Amino acid sequence: MGQDTEKKAANRNEVKTYEDIDITILKALPNPATEAYEIKIKVPEFTFLGVQEQPDFATIYMTFYPKNKIIELRALKHYVYQLRNIVVSYERLINIVYDHLVEIYQPERLRLVMVFNPRGGISSRLTIDSDWNIRGGKDEYQTWSEGIDSWLEV
């Protein structure tokens, strides 16, 4: 086996966990507006390794109300790409991504929804919203729950 092939095999055998996620990849830009507005971001090809080290797939929907910072999309793309080699459960994953986004961007509100593709005939949908009282929010946006995760196809 050649040296390059051995390095690739060694890299495949290296298990990375959520503790190996590099939050510094996320970059913020100054918010160019002072008025309130909503940003919706969809990540349709999100992949990671489930707890059995098998690839899992999901679509991420973010609803983001910025304060002073906005998300640099290129940095978000690189952050998401690194998760392809991370072994983590759905439940831990949504909480980690949510915590990282809130820490870096400090939004007025962040709603994060992950819709996981079926595995064994079962699909899952996980949601976190910074507006929830249990998450430290004020439940200000309760009336917005209908249709908040819907996306118009262009």
NUTI-368665 format. One record per residue: chain; x, y, z of N, C-alpha, C in turn. Coordinates in nm, 2 decimals. Example, Ala and Ser with C-alpha at 12.3 -4.5 7.8 and 13.67 -1.06 7.14 Angstrom:
2
- chaine, n_x, n_y, n_z, ca_x, ca_y, ca_z, c_x, c_y, c_z
- A, 1.32, -0.57, 0.78, 1.23, -0.45, 0.78, 1.32, -0.33, 0.78
- A, 1.28, -0.22, 0.71, 1.37, -0.11, 0.71, 1.29, 0.00, 0.79
This chain:
154
- chaine, n_x, n_y, n_z, ca_x, ca_y, ca_z, c_x, c_y, c_z
- A, 0.08, -0.12, 0.00, 0.00, 0.00, 0.00, 0.09, 0.12, 0.00
- A, 0.06, 0.22, -0.09, 0.14, 0.34, -0.10, 0.12, 0.43, 0.03
- A, 0.21, 0.53, 0.04, 0.20, 0.62, 0.16, 0.08, 0.70, 0.16
- A, 0.04, 0.75, 0.04, -0.09, 0.83, 0.03, -0.21, 0.75, 0.07
- A, -0.21, 0.63, 0.02, -0.33, 0.54, 0.05, -0.33, 0.51, 0.20
- A, -0.22, 0.49, 0.26, -0.21, 0.46, 0.41, -0.26, 0.58, 0.49
- A, -0.23, 0.70, 0.44, -0.27, 0.82, 0.51, -0.42, 0.84, 0.50
- A, -0.48, 0.81, 0.38, -0.62, 0.82, 0.36, -0.69, 0.72, 0.45
- A, -0.64, 0.60, 0.46, -0.70, 0.49, 0.54, -0.69, 0.53, 0.69
- A, -0.58, 0.59, 0.73, -0.57, 0.63, 0.87, -0.67, 0.75, 0.90
- A, -0.69, 0.84, 0.81, -0.78, 0.95, 0.83, -0.92, 0.90, 0.84
- A, -0.96, 0.79, 0.76, -1.09, 0.74, 0.77, -1.12, 0.67, 0.90
- A, -1.01, 0.61, 0.96, -1.03, 0.54, 1.09, -1.03, 0.64, 1.21
- A, -0.99, 0.76, 1.19, -0.99, 0.86, 1.30, -1.13, 0.90, 1.32
- A, -1.18, 0.87, 1.44, -1.32, 0.91, 1.48, -1.31, 1.05, 1.54
- A, -1.40, 1.14, 1.49, -1.41, 1.27, 1.55, -1.54, 1.29, 1.61
- A, -1.55, 1.35, 1.73, -1.67, 1.37, 1.80, -1.71, 1.52, 1.80
- A, -1.82, 1.55, 1.86, -1.87, 1.69, 1.87, -1.76, 1.78, 1.93
- A, -1.68, 1.72, 2.02, -1.57, 1.80, 2.08, -1.47, 1.85, 1.98
- A, -1.46, 1.79, 1.87, -1.36, 1.83, 1.76, -1.42, 1.94, 1.67
- A, -1.54, 1.98, 1.68, -1.60, 2.08, 1.60, -1.53, 2.22, 1.62
- A, -1.48, 2.28, 1.51, -1.41, 2.40, 1.52, -1.51, 2.52, 1.50
- A, -1.54, 2.58, 1.61, -1.64, 2.69, 1.61, -1.58, 2.82, 1.54
- A, -1.44, 2.83, 1.54, -1.38, 2.95, 1.48, -1.40, 2.96, 1.33
- A, -1.45, 2.85, 1.27, -1.48, 2.86, 1.13, -1.59, 2.96, 1.10
- A, -1.68, 2.97, 1.19, -1.80, 3.07, 1.18, -1.75, 3.21, 1.19
- A, -1.78, 3.29, 1.09, -1.74, 3.43, 1.08, -1.87, 3.52, 1.08
- A, -1.86, 3.63, 1.14, -1.97, 3.72, 1.14, -1.94, 3.85, 1.06
- A, -2.04, 3.90, 1.00, -2.03, 4.03, 0.93, -2.11, 4.13, 1.00
- A, -2.07, 4.26, 1.00, -2.16, 4.36, 1.06, -2.29, 4.37, 0.99
- A, -2.40, 4.38, 1.07, -2.53, 4.40, 1.01, -2.54, 4.53, 0.94
- A, -2.57, 4.54, 0.81, -2.57, 4.66, 0.74, -2.70, 4.74, 0.76
- A, -2.80, 4.69, 0.84, -2.92, 4.75, 0.86, -2.95, 4.77, 1.01
- A, -3.02, 4.87, 1.05, -3.06, 4.89, 1.19, -3.20, 4.84, 1.21
- A, -3.28, 4.83, 1.10, -3.42, 4.79, 1.11, -3.43, 4.64, 1.13
- A, -3.54, 4.60, 1.19, -3.57, 4.46, 1.21, -3.60, 4.39, 1.07
- A, -3.54, 4.27, 1.06, -3.57, 4.19, 0.94, -3.54, 4.04, 0.97
- A, -3.59, 3.95, 0.89, -3.57, 3.81, 0.90, -3.48, 3.75, 0.79
- A, -3.39, 3.66, 0.83, -3.31, 3.59, 0.73, -3.35, 3.44, 0.74
- A, -3.38, 3.38, 0.63, -3.40, 3.24, 0.63, -3.29, 3.17, 0.55
- A, -3.23, 3.07, 0.61, -3.12, 3.00, 0.55, -3.16, 2.85, 0.54
- A, -3.14, 2.79, 0.43, -3.17, 2.64, 0.41, -3.04, 2.57, 0.37
- A, -3.01, 2.46, 0.44, -2.89, 2.38, 0.41, -2.95, 2.24, 0.37
- A, -2.97, 2.22, 0.24, -3.05, 2.10, 0.20, -2.96, 1.97, 0.19
- A, -2.83, 1.99, 0.20, -2.75, 1.87, 0.18, -2.66, 1.85, 0.30
- A, -2.72, 1.85, 0.42, -2.64, 1.84, 0.54, -2.61, 1.70, 0.57
- A, -2.49, 1.66, 0.60, -2.45, 1.53, 0.63, -2.36, 1.52, 0.75
- A, -2.36, 1.41, 0.82, -2.28, 1.39, 0.94, -2.28, 1.24, 0.96
- A, -2.20, 1.19, 1.06, -2.20, 1.05, 1.09, -2.28, 1.03, 1.22
- A, -2.38, 0.94, 1.21, -2.46, 0.90, 1.33, -2.38, 0.82, 1.43
- A, -2.44, 0.79, 1.54, -2.36, 0.72, 1.64, -2.31, 0.59, 1.60
- A, -2.36, 0.53, 1.50, -2.31, 0.40, 1.45, -2.20, 0.42, 1.34
- A, -2.16, 0.55, 1.33, -2.05, 0.59, 1.23, -2.10, 0.57, 1.09
- A, -2.23, 0.57, 1.06, -2.29, 0.56, 0.93, -2.34, 0.70, 0.89
- A, -2.33, 0.74, 0.76, -2.37, 0.87, 0.72, -2.52, 0.89, 0.74
- A, -2.55, 1.01, 0.79, -2.69, 1.05, 0.81, -2.70, 1.18, 0.73
- A, -2.83, 1.21, 0.69, -2.86, 1.32, 0.61, -2.97, 1.40, 0.66
- A, -2.97, 1.53, 0.65, -3.08, 1.61, 0.69, -3.08, 1.74, 0.61
- A, -3.19, 1.81, 0.63, -3.21, 1.95, 0.58, -3.22, 2.04, 0.70
- A, -3.14, 2.15, 0.70, -3.14, 2.24, 0.81, -3.22, 2.37, 0.76
- A, -3.31, 2.41, 0.85, -3.38, 2.54, 0.82, -3.35, 2.63, 0.94
- A, -3.30, 2.75, 0.90, -3.27, 2.85, 1.01, -3.35, 2.97, 0.98
- A, -3.41, 3.02, 1.08, -3.48, 3.15, 1.08, -3.41, 3.24, 1.18
- A, -3.35, 3.35, 1.12, -3.25, 3.43, 1.20, -3.29, 3.58, 1.20
- A, -3.30, 3.63, 1.32, -3.33, 3.78, 1.33, -3.21, 3.84, 1.39
- A, -3.13, 3.91, 1.30, -3.00, 3.96, 1.34, -3.01, 4.08, 1.44
- A, -2.91, 4.10, 1.52, -2.89, 4.22, 1.59, -2.78, 4.30, 1.52
- A, -2.66, 4.29, 1.58, -2.54, 4.36, 1.52, -2.46, 4.28, 1.42
- A, -2.48, 4.15, 1.41, -2.40, 4.06, 1.33, -2.49, 3.98, 1.24
- A, -2.44, 3.95, 1.12, -2.51, 3.86, 1.03, -2.41, 3.74, 1.00
- A, -2.47, 3.64, 0.94, -2.39, 3.52, 0.91, -2.32, 3.53, 0.78
- A, -2.19, 3.51, 0.78, -2.12, 3.50, 0.65, -2.15, 3.36, 0.59
- A, -2.22, 3.35, 0.48, -2.26, 3.22, 0.43, -2.15, 3.13, 0.39
- A, -2.04, 3.18, 0.34, -1.93, 3.10, 0.30, -1.87, 3.03, 0.43
- A, -1.86, 3.10, 0.54, -1.81, 3.04, 0.66, -1.91, 2.94, 0.72
- A, -2.04, 2.96, 0.70, -2.14, 2.87, 0.74, -2.12, 2.74, 0.66
- A, -2.10, 2.75, 0.53, -2.08, 2.64, 0.45, -1.96, 2.55, 0.49
- A, -1.85, 2.62, 0.53, -1.73, 2.54, 0.58, -1.75, 2.48, 0.71
- A, -1.83, 2.55, 0.80, -1.86, 2.49, 0.93, -1.95, 2.37, 0.91
- A, -2.05, 2.37, 0.82, -2.13, 2.26, 0.79, -2.05, 2.14, 0.73
- A, -1.96, 2.18, 0.64, -1.88, 2.07, 0.58, -1.80, 1.99, 0.68
- A, -1.74, 2.06, 0.78, -1.66, 1.99, 0.88, -1.74, 1.88, 0.95
- A, -1.87, 1.90, 0.96, -1.96, 1.81, 1.04, -1.98, 1.68, 0.96
- A, -1.94, 1.67, 0.84, -1.95, 1.54, 0.76, -1.86, 1.43, 0.83
- A, -1.76, 1.47, 0.90, -1.67, 1.37, 0.96, -1.69, 1.36, 1.12
- A, -1.80, 1.41, 1.17, -1.82, 1.41, 1.31, -1.93, 1.30, 1.35
- A, -1.90, 1.22, 1.45, -1.99, 1.12, 1.50, -2.07, 1.18, 1.61
- A, -2.20, 1.19, 1.59, -2.28, 1.26, 1.69, -2.43, 1.21, 1.68
- A, -2.50, 1.22, 1.79, -2.65, 1.19, 1.78, -2.72, 1.31, 1.73
- A, -2.84, 1.29, 1.68, -2.93, 1.40, 1.63, -2.95, 1.50, 1.74
- A, -2.98, 1.45, 1.86, -3.02, 1.54, 1.97, -2.90, 1.62, 2.02
- A, -2.79, 1.57, 2.02, -2.67, 1.65, 2.06, -2.63, 1.75, 1.95
- A, -2.64, 1.70, 1.83, -2.61, 1.78, 1.71, -2.69, 1.91, 1.71
- A, -2.82, 1.91, 1.72, -2.90, 2.03, 1.70, -2.86, 2.13, 1.82
- A, -2.84, 2.08, 1.94, -2.80, 2.16, 2.05, -2.66, 2.23, 2.03
- A, -2.57, 2.15, 1.98, -2.43, 2.21, 1.95, -2.44, 2.31, 1.85
- A, -2.50, 2.29, 1.73, -2.51, 2.38, 1.63, -2.58, 2.51, 1.67
- A, -2.69, 2.49, 1.75, -2.76, 2.61, 1.80, -2.67, 2.69, 1.89
- A, -2.61, 2.62, 1.99, -2.52, 2.69, 2.08, -2.41, 2.77, 2.01
- A, -2.35, 2.71, 1.91, -2.24, 2.78, 1.83, -2.30, 2.90, 1.76
- A, -2.41, 2.89, 1.69, -2.47, 3.00, 1.62, -2.51, 3.12, 1.71
- A, -2.56, 3.08, 1.83, -2.60, 3.19, 1.92, -2.47, 3.26, 1.98
- A, -2.37, 3.18, 2.01, -2.25, 3.23, 2.06, -2.18, 3.33, 1.97
- A, -2.17, 3.29, 1.84, -2.10, 3.37, 1.74, -2.18, 3.49, 1.70
- A, -2.31, 3.47, 1.67, -2.39, 3.58, 1.60, -2.48, 3.66, 1.70
- A, -2.51, 3.61, 1.82, -2.59, 3.68, 1.92, -2.71, 3.74, 1.86
- A, -2.80, 3.66, 1.79, -2.92, 3.71, 1.72, -3.03, 3.75, 1.82
- A, -3.12, 3.83, 1.77, -3.24, 3.87, 1.84, -3.32, 3.74, 1.86
- A, -3.32, 3.66, 1.76, -3.40, 3.53, 1.76, -3.33, 3.43, 1.67
- A, -3.33, 3.31, 1.70, -3.28, 3.20, 1.61, -3.37, 3.08, 1.63
- A, -3.43, 3.04, 1.52, -3.51, 2.92, 1.52, -3.43, 2.82, 1.43
- A, -3.40, 2.70, 1.48, -3.32, 2.60, 1.41, -3.41, 2.48, 1.40
- A, -3.43, 2.43, 1.28, -3.51, 2.31, 1.25, -3.42, 2.21, 1.17
- A, -3.41, 2.09, 1.22, -3.33, 1.99, 1.14, -3.43, 1.88, 1.11
- A, -3.45, 1.85, 0.98, -3.53, 1.74, 0.93, -3.44, 1.63, 0.88
- A, -3.44, 1.52, 0.95, -3.35, 1.41, 0.92, -3.42, 1.31, 0.83
- A, -3.34, 1.26, 0.73, -3.39, 1.17, 0.63, -3.42, 1.03, 0.71
- A, -3.52, 0.96, 0.65, -3.55, 0.83, 0.71, -3.43, 0.74, 0.73
- A, -3.43, 0.67, 0.84, -3.33, 0.56, 0.86, -3.41, 0.45, 0.93
- A, -3.41, 0.34, 0.86, -3.49, 0.23, 0.91, -3.64, 0.25, 0.91
- A, -3.68, 0.34, 0.81, -3.82, 0.37, 0.79, -3.87, 0.48, 0.89
- A, -3.79, 0.54, 0.97, -3.83, 0.64, 1.06, -3.75, 0.77, 1.03
- A, -3.83, 0.88, 1.02, -3.76, 1.01, 1.01, -3.79, 1.09, 1.13
- A, -3.70, 1.19, 1.15, -3.71, 1.28, 1.27, -3.70, 1.42, 1.23
- A, -3.76, 1.51, 1.32, -3.76, 1.65, 1.30, -3.73, 1.71, 1.44
- A, -3.62, 1.78, 1.45, -3.59, 1.85, 1.58, -3.59, 2.00, 1.56
- A, -3.64, 2.07, 1.66, -3.65, 2.21, 1.66, -3.60, 2.27, 1.79
- A, -3.53, 2.39, 1.78, -3.50, 2.47, 1.89, -3.53, 2.62, 1.85
- A, -3.59, 2.69, 1.94, -3.62, 2.83, 1.92, -3.57, 2.91, 2.04
- A, -3.49, 3.01, 2.01, -3.44, 3.10, 2.12, -3.55, 3.17, 2.19
- A, -3.67, 3.18, 2.12, -3.78, 3.26, 2.18, -3.85, 3.18, 2.29
- A, -3.83, 3.05, 2.30, -3.90, 2.96, 2.40, -3.86, 3.01, 2.53
- A, -3.95, 3.02, 2.62, -3.92, 3.06, 2.76, -3.83, 2.96, 2.83
- A, -3.84, 2.83, 2.80, -3.75, 2.73, 2.85, -3.61, 2.75, 2.81
- A, -3.59, 2.82, 2.69, -3.45, 2.85, 2.64, -3.41, 2.99, 2.68
- A, -3.48, 3.05, 2.77, -3.44, 3.19, 2.81, -3.51, 3.30, 2.73
- A, -3.60, 3.26, 2.64, -3.67, 3.36, 2.56, -3.79, 3.41, 2.63
- A, -3.87, 3.49, 2.56, -3.99, 3.55, 2.62, -4.12, 3.51, 2.56
- A, -4.11, 3.40, 2.47, -4.23, 3.36, 2.41, -4.31, 3.47, 2.33
- A, -4.23, 3.56, 2.27, -4.29, 3.67, 2.20, -4.35, 3.63, 2.07
- A, -4.29, 3.53, 2.01, -4.33, 3.50, 1.87, -4.42, 3.37, 1.86
- A, -4.50, 3.35, 1.97, -4.59, 3.23, 1.97, -4.68, 3.22, 1.85
- A, -4.73, 3.34, 1.81, -4.83, 3.34, 1.70, -4.76, 3.31, 1.56
- A, -4.63, 3.31, 1.56, -4.56, 3.28, 1.44, -4.53, 3.14, 1.41
- A, -4.58, 3.05, 1.50, -4.55, 2.91, 1.48, -4.61, 2.84, 1.36
- A, -4.72, 2.89, 1.31, -4.78, 2.83, 1.19, -4.70, 2.88, 1.07
- A, -4.65, 2.78, 0.99, -4.59, 2.80, 0.87, -4.45, 2.86, 0.88
- A, -4.39, 2.87, 0.99, -4.26, 2.93, 1.01, -4.15, 2.85, 0.94
- A, -4.17, 2.72, 0.93, -4.07, 2.64, 0.87, -4.09, 2.61, 0.72
- A, -4.20, 2.67, 0.66, -4.23, 2.64, 0.52, -4.14, 2.73, 0.44
- A, -4.11, 2.67, 0.32, -4.02, 2.74, 0.23, -4.08, 2.74, 0.09
- A, -4.08, 2.85, 0.03, -4.13, 2.86, -0.11, -4.02, 2.81, -0.20
- A, -4.05, 2.72, -0.29, -3.96, 2.68, -0.39, -3.96, 2.78, -0.51
- A, -3.84, 2.82, -0.54, -3.83, 2.92, -0.65, -3.80, 2.85, -0.78
